Amino acid sequence: MLLPTTACRALMTNDTPPDGFEWVPQPWGRVLRAPGLSEVADHFFTTRQLRLRGPGVEAREWALVAGAIGVAPSRLLRPRQVHGPAVAVVPRGTSFGTFSRGRRPAADAVVTDDPSCALAVQSADCVPLLMADSRTGAIAAVHAGWRGMAAGIIEAAIAALRAHFGSRAADLTAALGPSIGPCCYGVGEDVVEAFSAAGHSPAWIDRWFLGGRNDGYRLDLRTAARDQLCGAGLQADRIHAADLCTAHDHTRFYSYRAEGSGTGRLAAVIRARG
C-alpha cells in the first residue's frame, strides 16, 4: 500500500474543515458543506457516520439523508452507477417512478431543475461532484471515478445542463467532496493509456498522472476534475474542492481502495431552490 504523504497525514489529524468548506451538524452526526455552493443550492457530503448499505440499515439511513435535504425518501433520486458517461435527465413534471428500487437508470450523473426532488450519488474513493446554476437553478450530482472521467462524465453532465435547462458553464458553481488523493492512488499504465485513448491531451495527462513508468503512477483525480470543469467553461474561483483523502482517513470516510468492496459509501446530495 502507498504510504500517506506528510500533507495527507496532517489532514487526517486536523479536524478543521478544508478551505471553502464547513462542518454542519445533523441528527446522526455531521456533514461537509461548501458555503460557496450553498449560496446557490442546498447540499451536503456525508461522512462515515452513515454506512448507507446493508440489510436493515440502508433504507433507514437513506431516509435520514432525504429528511436532511427536505424531501421524502421517494424523491431522493439516485442512479445505478456504472462508471460511464451516461446522464439521467429529470425535467420538472417527470415521474420519479423510474428511480424506484430495482428500476434506477444506469448513469453516473443526474441533472434536474425540479426543487421538489433531490439528487444523490455515492462514492468510496471516486470524486463526488455537485453543481448548481446560479441563473436557472438547475443542479447536477456526478459520480466521477477514473473510468467516468476518462469517458467524459463531467463534460457530459455540463452538456446535459446546457441542452435541457439552458445552463451556461460560467454560471455554474461546483463542489468536489472527499475522494482518494494522489498520495494514495497508485495505478497502472493501462489507466494512463485509457485516458490517452479517450482523447485527453498529453499536457493534461502529464498533470494528472504523477510519477512514471519505472516507479509507478499516482492518479490525481481532483486535479483531473478541476481541469475538466475549467476546460468546460467553469470559472476557477467557483470550483470548491475538499482536499481530504478517503484512503487514509478511516475515522471520517470510507475507502474502497483501503478497505475493500464491503466498506460503506459516502453520499453527495443536492437540491435546487424553488
C-alpha positions as CSV (number, residue, x, y, z in Angstrom):
1,M,0.0,0.0,0.0
2,L,1.2,3.5,-0.7
3,L,2.2,5.5,2.3
4,P,0.5,8.8,3.1
5,T,2.4,12.0,2.4
6,T,3.1,14.5,5.2
7,A,0.2,16.6,3.9
8,C,-2.1,13.7,3.9
9,R,-1.2,12.7,7.5
10,A,-1.7,16.4,8.6
11,L,-5.2,16.4,7.1
12,M,-6.0,13.1,8.8
13,T,-5.3,14.5,12.3
14,N,-6.7,18.0,11.7
15,D,-10.4,18.4,12.3
16,T,-10.5,21.9,10.8
17,P,-12.6,21.8,7.6
18,P,-10.7,22.3,4.4
19,D,-10.6,25.7,2.8
20,G,-14.0,26.7,1.4
21,F,-15.9,24.1,3.5
22,E,-17.6,23.8,6.8
23,W,-18.8,21.0,9.1
24,V,-22.6,21.1,9.7
25,P,-24.4,19.1,12.4
26,Q,-27.1,16.6,11.6
27,P,-29.2,14.3,13.8
28,W,-26.9,11.4,13.1
29,G,-23.6,13.4,13.3
30,R,-22.3,15.9,10.8
31,V,-21.8,16.6,7.1
32,L,-19.5,18.7,5.0
33,R,-20.8,21.7,3.1
34,A,-19.3,24.3,0.7
35,P,-20.7,27.8,1.6
36,G,-19.9,28.9,-2.0
37,L,-22.3,26.3,-3.3
38,S,-24.8,26.9,-0.5
39,E,-25.4,30.3,-2.0
40,V,-27.0,28.6,-5.0
41,A,-28.3,25.2,-3.8
42,D,-28.9,23.2,-0.6
43,H,-26.4,20.3,-0.5
44,F,-24.0,18.2,1.7
45,F,-21.5,15.4,1.7
46,T,-21.9,12.7,4.3
47,T,-19.1,11.1,6.4
48,R,-18.5,7.7,7.9
49,Q,-21.3,8.3,10.5
50,L,-23.7,6.8,8.0
51,R,-22.9,3.5,6.2
52,L,-25.7,3.7,3.5
53,R,-25.7,0.0,2.7
54,G,-26.6,-3.3,4.3
55,P,-29.9,-5.1,5.2
56,G,-32.0,-3.2,7.7
57,V,-29.7,-0.2,7.6
58,E,-29.7,1.2,4.1
59,A,-33.3,2.2,3.8
60,R,-33.4,3.8,7.2
61,E,-30.2,5.8,6.6
62,W,-31.2,7.0,3.2
63,A,-34.4,8.2,4.8
64,L,-32.3,10.2,7.2
65,V,-30.4,11.7,4.2
66,A,-33.7,12.6,2.4
67,G,-35.0,14.2,5.5
68,A,-31.9,16.3,6.0
69,I,-32.3,17.7,2.5
70,G,-36.0,18.2,2.9
71,V,-37.6,15.6,0.7
72,A,-39.4,12.3,1.1
73,P,-37.3,9.2,0.5
74,S,-39.1,8.5,-2.8
75,R,-38.0,11.9,-4.0
76,L,-34.3,11.4,-3.3
77,L,-33.2,10.3,-6.8
78,R,-30.1,8.1,-7.1
79,P,-28.9,6.5,-10.3
80,R,-27.4,3.0,-10.7
81,Q,-23.8,3.9,-11.0
82,V,-21.9,2.1,-13.8
83,H,-18.6,4.1,-14.2
84,G,-19.6,5.5,-17.6
85,P,-20.6,8.8,-19.3
86,A,-24.4,8.4,-19.2
87,V,-26.5,11.2,-17.6
88,A,-30.1,10.8,-16.3
89,V,-32.2,13.9,-17.0
90,V,-35.1,14.8,-14.8
91,P,-37.1,17.8,-16.0
92,R,-39.9,19.2,-13.9
93,G,-43.0,17.1,-14.0
94,T,-41.1,13.8,-14.7
95,S,-42.4,10.8,-12.9
96,F,-40.0,9.6,-10.2
97,G,-41.1,6.0,-10.7
98,T,-38.1,5.4,-12.9
99,F,-35.9,5.8,-9.8
100,S,-37.8,3.3,-7.7
101,R,-35.9,0.3,-6.2
102,G,-34.8,-2.0,-8.9
103,R,-35.5,0.5,-11.7
104,R,-32.9,3.1,-11.2
105,P,-31.4,4.3,-14.5
106,A,-27.8,3.3,-15.3
107,A,-26.0,6.6,-15.2
108,D,-23.2,8.3,-13.3
109,A,-24.8,11.7,-13.2
110,V,-28.3,13.1,-12.7
111,V,-29.5,16.6,-13.6
112,T,-32.7,18.4,-12.8
113,D,-34.4,21.8,-12.4
114,D,-37.1,20.4,-10.1
115,P,-36.9,21.7,-6.5
116,S,-39.4,19.1,-5.3
117,C,-36.8,16.4,-5.5
118,A,-33.1,16.0,-4.5
119,L,-30.2,14.2,-6.3
120,A,-27.6,11.9,-4.8
121,V,-24.6,9.9,-5.8
122,Q,-22.4,7.7,-3.6
123,S,-18.7,7.1,-3.5
124,A,-15.9,5.4,-1.6
125,D,-12.8,7.0,-3.3
126,C,-14.2,8.4,-6.5
127,V,-14.9,12.1,-6.7
128,P,-18.4,13.2,-5.7
129,L,-19.2,16.3,-7.7
130,L,-22.2,18.6,-7.1
131,M,-23.0,21.6,-9.4
132,A,-25.7,24.3,-9.4
133,D,-26.6,27.1,-11.9
134,S,-27.0,30.5,-10.2
135,R,-29.1,31.7,-13.2
136,T,-31.5,28.9,-13.9
137,G,-31.4,27.0,-10.7
138,A,-30.6,23.7,-12.4
139,I,-28.4,21.2,-10.5
140,A,-26.3,18.1,-11.1
141,A,-24.9,15.3,-9.0
142,V,-22.0,13.4,-10.6
143,H,-20.0,10.3,-9.6
144,A,-16.6,10.7,-11.2
145,G,-14.2,7.8,-10.9
146,W,-11.3,7.3,-13.3
147,R,-13.4,5.4,-15.8
148,G,-16.1,8.0,-15.8
149,M,-13.6,10.9,-16.1
150,A,-11.8,9.2,-18.9
151,A,-15.1,8.7,-20.7
152,G,-16.1,12.4,-20.1
153,I,-18.8,12.2,-17.4
154,I,-18.1,15.7,-16.2
155,E,-18.4,17.2,-19.6
156,A,-21.5,15.1,-20.3
157,A,-23.2,16.4,-17.2
158,I,-22.5,20.0,-18.1
159,A,-23.7,19.4,-21.7
160,A,-26.9,18.0,-20.3
161,L,-27.5,21.0,-18.1
162,R,-26.9,23.2,-21.1
163,A,-29.1,21.2,-23.5
164,H,-32.1,20.6,-21.2
165,F,-32.1,23.6,-18.9
166,G,-30.2,26.3,-20.8
167,S,-27.3,26.4,-18.3
168,R,-24.1,28.3,-19.2
169,A,-20.9,26.9,-17.7
170,A,-19.8,30.3,-16.5
171,D,-23.0,30.4,-14.2
172,L,-22.2,27.1,-12.6
173,T,-20.8,26.6,-9.1
174,A,-19.2,23.3,-8.3
175,A,-18.1,21.4,-5.1
176,L,-16.0,18.3,-5.0
177,G,-16.3,16.2,-1.9
178,P,-13.7,14.0,-0.2
179,S,-12.0,11.4,-2.5
180,I,-8.8,9.4,-2.7
181,G,-5.8,11.7,-3.1
182,P,-2.8,11.3,-5.4
183,C,-0.8,10.5,-2.2
184,C,-2.6,7.1,-2.1
185,Y,-3.9,6.3,-5.6
186,G,-1.4,4.1,-7.4
187,V,-2.5,3.0,-10.8
188,G,-1.0,1.0,-13.7
189,E,0.0,2.2,-17.2
190,D,-3.3,0.8,-18.5
191,V,-5.2,3.6,-16.8
192,V,-2.8,6.2,-18.4
193,E,-3.5,4.5,-21.8
194,A,-7.2,4.6,-21.2
195,F,-7.1,8.4,-20.8
196,S,-4.9,8.8,-23.8
197,A,-7.2,6.6,-25.9
198,A,-10.2,8.7,-24.9
199,G,-8.5,11.8,-26.4
200,H,-7.3,13.7,-23.4
201,S,-4.4,15.9,-24.1
202,P,-0.8,14.9,-23.3
203,A,-0.5,18.0,-21.2
204,W,-3.4,17.1,-19.0
205,I,-2.3,13.5,-18.7
206,D,1.1,14.7,-17.5
207,R,-0.7,16.8,-14.8
208,W,-3.0,14.1,-13.7
209,F,-0.5,11.2,-13.5
210,L,2.4,11.7,-11.2
211,G,5.5,9.5,-11.3
212,G,6.3,7.4,-14.3
213,R,6.6,4.0,-15.9
214,N,9.6,2.9,-13.8
215,D,8.3,3.9,-10.3
216,G,4.6,3.6,-10.9
217,Y,1.9,6.2,-11.4
218,R,-0.3,8.1,-8.9
219,L,-3.5,9.5,-10.3
220,D,-4.7,12.9,-9.1
221,L,-8.5,12.6,-9.6
222,R,-9.1,16.0,-8.0
223,T,-6.8,17.9,-10.4
224,A,-8.4,16.0,-13.3
225,A,-11.9,17.0,-12.2
226,R,-10.8,20.7,-11.7
227,D,-9.2,20.7,-15.2
228,Q,-12.2,19.2,-16.8
229,L,-14.5,21.6,-15.1
230,C,-12.4,24.6,-16.2
231,G,-12.0,23.1,-19.7
232,A,-15.8,23.0,-20.0
233,G,-16.0,26.7,-19.1
234,L,-16.4,26.9,-15.3
235,Q,-14.7,29.8,-13.5
236,A,-11.9,28.5,-11.3
237,D,-13.0,30.6,-8.3
238,R,-16.4,28.9,-8.4
239,I,-14.9,25.4,-8.0
240,H,-14.6,24.3,-4.4
241,A,-12.6,21.1,-3.7
242,A,-12.4,19.3,-0.3
243,D,-8.8,18.1,-0.4
244,L,-9.5,15.3,2.1
245,C,-8.1,11.8,1.3
246,T,-10.6,9.0,1.8
247,A,-8.0,6.2,1.6
248,H,-6.1,7.2,4.8
249,D,-8.8,8.9,6.9
250,H,-10.8,6.0,8.2
251,T,-12.2,7.9,11.1
252,R,-14.2,10.1,8.9
253,F,-14.6,8.5,5.4
254,Y,-14.9,5.2,3.6
255,S,-12.4,3.9,1.1
256,Y,-12.9,1.0,-1.4
257,R,-9.1,1.0,-2.1
258,A,-8.1,0.8,1.5
259,E,-10.9,-1.3,3.0
260,G,-12.3,-3.4,0.1
261,S,-15.7,-3.8,-1.5
262,G,-17.6,-4.4,1.7
263,T,-17.0,-0.9,3.1
264,G,-19.7,1.7,3.4
265,R,-20.5,4.5,1.0
266,L,-20.4,8.3,1.2
267,A,-23.3,10.4,-0.3
268,A,-23.2,13.7,-2.1
269,V,-26.7,15.3,-2.0
270,I,-28.1,18.4,-3.7
271,R,-31.5,20.1,-4.0
272,A,-32.5,23.0,-6.2
273,R,-34.1,26.0,-4.6
274,G,-37.6,26.8,-5.7
